[in-house]
Amino acid sequence: MNRKASQSRKGVLPTEREELLEAMLVEKPELRFTPRGDPDPRLVRLVEFLARQAAREFFEKESKRQGSRGS
């Protein structure tokens, strides 16, 4: 099995994984949560990444559930 196939089965596409790793680079200042205003773009990217992953997993589960009902 190739690397791309094994990563996509886990729900993380290679480009998304690279984006996440880039967002977690240590050489940048510590992430700070601000109550209002301009949020840290790395934090926004992390939330977007996690939301896409959760949506993908939910869609897969619902598709399987709908498929089992239709059989």
mmCIF file of the C-alpha atoms, coordinates in Angstrom:
data_MODEL
# 
_entry.id   MODEL 
# 
loop_
_atom_site.group_PDB 
_atom_site.id 
_atom_site.type_symbol 
_atom_site.label_atom_id 
_atom_site.label_alt_id 
_atom_site.label_comp_id 
_atom_site.label_asym_id 
_atom_site.label_entity_id 
_atom_site.label_seq_id 
_atom_site.pdbx_PDB_ins_code 
_atom_site.Cartn_x 
_atom_site.Cartn_y 
_atom_site.Cartn_z 
_atom_site.occupancy 
_atom_site.B_iso_or_equiv 
_atom_site.pdbx_formal_charge 
_atom_site.auth_seq_id 
_atom_site.auth_comp_id 
_atom_site.auth_asym_id 
_atom_site.auth_atom_id 
_atom_site.pdbx_PDB_model_num 
ATOM 1  C CA . MET A 1 1  ? 0.000   0.000  0.000  1.00 0.00 ? 1  MET A CA 1 
ATOM 2  C CA . ASN A 1 2  ? 1.372   3.410  -0.862 1.00 0.00 ? 2  ASN A CA 1 
ATOM 3  C CA . ARG A 1 3  ? 1.744   6.291  1.575  1.00 0.00 ? 3  ARG A CA 1 
ATOM 4  C CA . LYS A 1 4  ? -1.015  8.425  0.064  1.00 0.00 ? 4  LYS A CA 1 
ATOM 5  C CA . ALA A 1 5  ? -3.566  5.619  0.295  1.00 0.00 ? 5  ALA A CA 1 
ATOM 6  C CA . SER A 1 6  ? -2.701  4.830  3.903  1.00 0.00 ? 6  SER A CA 1 
ATOM 7  C CA . GLN A 1 7  ? -2.955  8.490  4.946  1.00 0.00 ? 7  GLN A CA 1 
ATOM 8  C CA . SER A 1 8  ? -6.265  9.092  3.196  1.00 0.00 ? 8  SER A CA 1 
ATOM 9  C CA . ARG A 1 9  ? -7.750  6.068  4.959  1.00 0.00 ? 9  ARG A CA 1 
ATOM 10 C CA . LYS A 1 10 ? -6.975  7.719  8.289  1.00 0.00 ? 10 LYS A CA 1 
ATOM 11 C CA . GLY A 1 11 ? -8.976  10.763 7.184  1.00 0.00 ? 11 GLY A CA 1 
ATOM 12 C CA . VAL A 1 12 ? -6.024  13.131 6.839  1.00 0.00 ? 12 VAL A CA 1 
ATOM 13 C CA . LEU A 1 13 ? -5.001  14.167 3.365  1.00 0.00 ? 13 LEU A CA 1 
ATOM 14 C CA . PRO A 1 14 ? -1.259  14.748 2.824  1.00 0.00 ? 14 PRO A CA 1 
ATOM 15 C CA . THR A 1 15 ? -1.722  18.468 2.137  1.00 0.00 ? 15 THR A CA 1 
ATOM 16 C CA . GLU A 1 16 ? -3.839  18.905 5.264  1.00 0.00 ? 16 GLU A CA 1 
ATOM 17 C CA . ARG A 1 17 ? -1.221  17.082 7.319  1.00 0.00 ? 17 ARG A CA 1 
ATOM 18 C CA . GLU A 1 18 ? 1.496   19.371 5.967  1.00 0.00 ? 18 GLU A CA 1 
ATOM 19 C CA . GLU A 1 19 ? -0.610  22.445 6.781  1.00 0.00 ? 19 GLU A CA 1 
ATOM 20 C CA . LEU A 1 20 ? -1.184  21.217 10.312 1.00 0.00 ? 20 LEU A CA 1 
ATOM 21 C CA . LEU A 1 21 ? 2.504   20.488 10.868 1.00 0.00 ? 21 LEU A CA 1 
ATOM 22 C CA . GLU A 1 22 ? 3.426   23.908 9.488  1.00 0.00 ? 22 GLU A CA 1 
ATOM 23 C CA . ALA A 1 23 ? 0.938   25.556 11.854 1.00 0.00 ? 23 ALA A CA 1 
ATOM 24 C CA . MET A 1 24 ? 2.564   23.793 14.802 1.00 0.00 ? 24 MET A CA 1 
ATOM 25 C CA . LEU A 1 25 ? 6.125   24.955 14.104 1.00 0.00 ? 25 LEU A CA 1 
ATOM 26 C CA . VAL A 1 26 ? 7.894   25.774 17.353 1.00 0.00 ? 26 VAL A CA 1 
ATOM 27 C CA . GLU A 1 27 ? 9.985   28.647 16.008 1.00 0.00 ? 27 GLU A CA 1 
ATOM 28 C CA . LYS A 1 28 ? 6.937   30.936 15.991 1.00 0.00 ? 28 LYS A CA 1 
ATOM 29 C CA . PRO A 1 29 ? 5.660   32.643 19.159 1.00 0.00 ? 29 PRO A CA 1 
ATOM 30 C CA . GLU A 1 30 ? 3.294   30.801 21.445 1.00 0.00 ? 30 GLU A CA 1 
ATOM 31 C CA . LEU A 1 31 ? -0.351  30.661 20.390 1.00 0.00 ? 31 LEU A CA 1 
ATOM 32 C CA . ARG A 1 32 ? -2.479  33.098 22.338 1.00 0.00 ? 32 ARG A CA 1 
ATOM 33 C CA . PHE A 1 33 ? -6.230  33.017 22.677 1.00 0.00 ? 33 PHE A CA 1 
ATOM 34 C CA . THR A 1 34 ? -7.715  36.481 22.543 1.00 0.00 ? 34 THR A CA 1 
ATOM 35 C CA . PRO A 1 35 ? -11.297 37.013 23.698 1.00 0.00 ? 35 PRO A CA 1 
ATOM 36 C CA . ARG A 1 36 ? -12.062 39.467 20.862 1.00 0.00 ? 36 ARG A CA 1 
ATOM 37 C CA . GLY A 1 37 ? -10.349 40.845 17.842 1.00 0.00 ? 37 GLY A CA 1 
ATOM 38 C CA . ASP A 1 38 ? -7.709  39.275 15.659 1.00 0.00 ? 38 ASP A CA 1 
ATOM 39 C CA . PRO A 1 39 ? -7.272  35.539 16.458 1.00 0.00 ? 39 PRO A CA 1 
ATOM 40 C CA . ASP A 1 40 ? -3.973  33.812 15.757 1.00 0.00 ? 40 ASP A CA 1 
ATOM 41 C CA . PRO A 1 41 ? -4.207  32.516 12.151 1.00 0.00 ? 41 PRO A CA 1 
ATOM 42 C CA . ARG A 1 42 ? -2.535  29.247 13.177 1.00 0.00 ? 42 ARG A CA 1 
ATOM 43 C CA . LEU A 1 43 ? -5.311  28.626 15.671 1.00 0.00 ? 43 LEU A CA 1 
ATOM 44 C CA . VAL A 1 44 ? -7.936  29.357 13.016 1.00 0.00 ? 44 VAL A CA 1 
ATOM 45 C CA . ARG A 1 45 ? -6.248  26.893 10.620 1.00 0.00 ? 45 ARG A CA 1 
ATOM 46 C CA . LEU A 1 46 ? -6.153  24.232 13.340 1.00 0.00 ? 46 LEU A CA 1 
ATOM 47 C CA . VAL A 1 47 ? -9.876  24.663 14.032 1.00 0.00 ? 47 VAL A CA 1 
ATOM 48 C CA . GLU A 1 48 ? -10.675 24.515 10.306 1.00 0.00 ? 48 GLU A CA 1 
ATOM 49 C CA . PHE A 1 49 ? -8.570  21.362 9.945  1.00 0.00 ? 49 PHE A CA 1 
ATOM 50 C CA . LEU A 1 50 ? -10.299 19.656 12.879 1.00 0.00 ? 50 LEU A CA 1 
ATOM 51 C CA . ALA A 1 51 ? -13.733 20.704 11.613 1.00 0.00 ? 51 ALA A CA 1 
ATOM 52 C CA . ARG A 1 52 ? -13.053 19.250 8.139  1.00 0.00 ? 52 ARG A CA 1 
ATOM 53 C CA . GLN A 1 53 ? -11.821 16.014 9.671  1.00 0.00 ? 53 GLN A CA 1 
ATOM 54 C CA . ALA A 1 54 ? -14.861 15.718 11.959 1.00 0.00 ? 54 ALA A CA 1 
ATOM 55 C CA . ALA A 1 55 ? -17.228 16.462 9.063  1.00 0.00 ? 55 ALA A CA 1 
ATOM 56 C CA . ARG A 1 56 ? -15.532 13.848 6.901  1.00 0.00 ? 56 ARG A CA 1 
ATOM 57 C CA . GLU A 1 57 ? -15.790 11.201 9.648  1.00 0.00 ? 57 GLU A CA 1 
ATOM 58 C CA . PHE A 1 58 ? -19.432 12.073 10.329 1.00 0.00 ? 58 PHE A CA 1 
ATOM 59 C CA . PHE A 1 59 ? -20.283 11.868 6.624  1.00 0.00 ? 59 PHE A CA 1 
ATOM 60 C CA . GLU A 1 60 ? -18.632 8.437  6.342  1.00 0.00 ? 60 GLU A CA 1 
ATOM 61 C CA . LYS A 1 61 ? -20.568 7.106  9.355  1.00 0.00 ? 61 LYS A CA 1 
ATOM 62 C CA . GLU A 1 62 ? -23.863 8.500  8.072  1.00 0.00 ? 62 GLU A CA 1 
ATOM 63 C CA . SER A 1 63 ? -23.232 7.072  4.603  1.00 0.00 ? 63 SER A CA 1 
ATOM 64 C CA . LYS A 1 64 ? -22.594 3.637  6.085  1.00 0.00 ? 64 LYS A CA 1 
ATOM 65 C CA . ARG A 1 65 ? -25.674 3.916  8.297  1.00 0.00 ? 65 ARG A CA 1 
ATOM 66 C CA . GLN A 1 66 ? -27.870 4.980  5.354  1.00 0.00 ? 66 GLN A CA 1 
ATOM 67 C CA . GLY A 1 67 ? -26.418 2.189  3.237  1.00 0.00 ? 67 GLY A CA 1 
ATOM 68 C CA . SER A 1 68 ? -27.195 -0.456 5.813  1.00 0.00 ? 68 SER A CA 1 
ATOM 69 C CA . ARG A 1 69 ? -30.803 0.738  6.082  1.00 0.00 ? 69 ARG A CA 1 
ATOM 70 C CA . GLY A 1 70 ? -31.294 0.644  2.317  1.00 0.00 ? 70 GLY A CA 1 
ATOM 71 C CA . SER A 1 71 ? -30.150 -2.976 1.887  1.00 0.00 ? 71 SER A CA 1 
# 
